[in-house]
Amino acid sequence: MTIWGGIFGPFGNGFRILLPGDRGSDVYEVQKRLKRYGYYHGHIDGIYGEGMKAAVIQFRKDHNLSITHNIDHEFYKALEIQLFE
């Protein structure tokens, strides 16, 4: 599998709201961060599956974020993922 994020990396086109079933370099990067923080225990593959969904919910609970399985701007901020110009 090849995951392409463009010349500007996984968020070269900005942040998108990620939902279960989404695939891409942005999903891959979020998985890496969640794994680094001890929330995600699955294979880092760029696919937002059930294991990642559970990790997202637990991360949101632990960081007092709104409880949803969406990965949105507040989630990116809590993961310390920032866009640079």
VMD Tcl script that draws the C-alpha trace (Angstrom):
set ca {
  {0.00 0.00 0.00}
  {1.21 3.49 -0.79}
  {0.06 6.49 1.22}
  {0.69 9.83 -0.41}
  {0.36 13.16 1.32}
  {1.84 15.49 -1.26}
  {5.06 17.47 -1.11}
  {3.93 19.23 2.05}
  {3.40 16.06 4.06}
  {0.30 14.40 5.47}
  {-1.57 17.68 5.96}
  {-0.49 19.40 2.75}
  {-4.11 20.15 1.90}
  {-4.96 21.26 5.45}
  {-6.89 19.41 8.10}
  {-9.89 17.34 7.13}
  {-12.37 15.85 9.56}
  {-11.52 12.16 9.73}
  {-14.22 9.55 10.17}
  {-14.10 5.78 10.63}
  {-13.34 4.19 7.27}
  {-11.18 7.08 6.05}
  {-7.74 6.35 4.66}
  {-4.72 8.49 4.01}
  {-1.46 9.96 5.16}
  {-3.31 12.15 7.66}
  {-4.87 9.05 9.26}
  {-1.39 7.48 9.31}
  {0.05 10.50 11.15}
  {-2.78 10.51 13.73}
  {-2.21 6.78 14.31}
  {1.50 7.43 14.91}
  {0.70 10.14 17.46}
  {-1.93 8.06 19.24}
  {0.50 5.12 19.40}
  {3.26 7.38 20.77}
  {0.90 8.52 23.54}
  {-0.11 4.92 24.33}
  {-3.68 5.04 23.01}
  {-3.45 3.14 19.74}
  {-2.24 -0.45 19.82}
  {-2.98 -1.53 16.26}
  {-0.92 -1.58 13.10}
  {-0.10 1.85 11.70}
  {-1.61 1.51 8.24}
  {-3.40 4.78 7.44}
  {-6.86 3.21 7.78}
  {-9.29 4.53 10.41}
  {-10.70 1.25 11.73}
  {-12.36 0.04 14.93}
  {-9.15 -0.04 16.98}
  {-8.41 3.54 16.12}
  {-11.99 4.53 16.88}
  {-11.64 3.16 20.43}
  {-8.31 5.01 20.81}
  {-9.90 8.28 19.64}
  {-12.78 7.97 22.12}
  {-10.43 7.20 25.03}
  {-8.08 10.07 24.08}
  {-11.05 12.44 23.92}
  {-12.28 11.32 27.36}
  {-8.84 11.68 28.92}
  {-8.37 15.17 27.46}
  {-11.86 16.48 28.25}
  {-12.80 16.86 24.59}
  {-16.29 16.41 23.21}
  {-17.07 12.70 22.89}
  {-17.27 11.74 19.22}
  {-15.32 9.43 16.95}
  {-14.54 12.30 14.56}
  {-11.02 13.65 14.37}
  {-11.51 17.38 14.10}
  {-9.60 20.58 14.82}
  {-9.88 20.29 18.61}
  {-8.51 16.74 18.36}
  {-5.58 17.78 16.16}
  {-4.79 20.57 18.65}
  {-4.86 18.16 21.61}
  {-2.50 15.83 19.68}
  {-0.25 18.88 19.12}
  {-0.50 18.65 15.34}
  {-0.17 22.10 13.81}
  {-0.15 23.40 10.27}
  {2.76 25.56 9.19}
  {2.80 27.98 6.28}
}
mol new
graphics top color blue
foreach p $ca { graphics top sphere $p radius 0.5 }
foreach p [lrange $ca 0 end-1] q [lrange $ca 1 end] { graphics top cylinder $p $q radius 0.2 }
display resetview
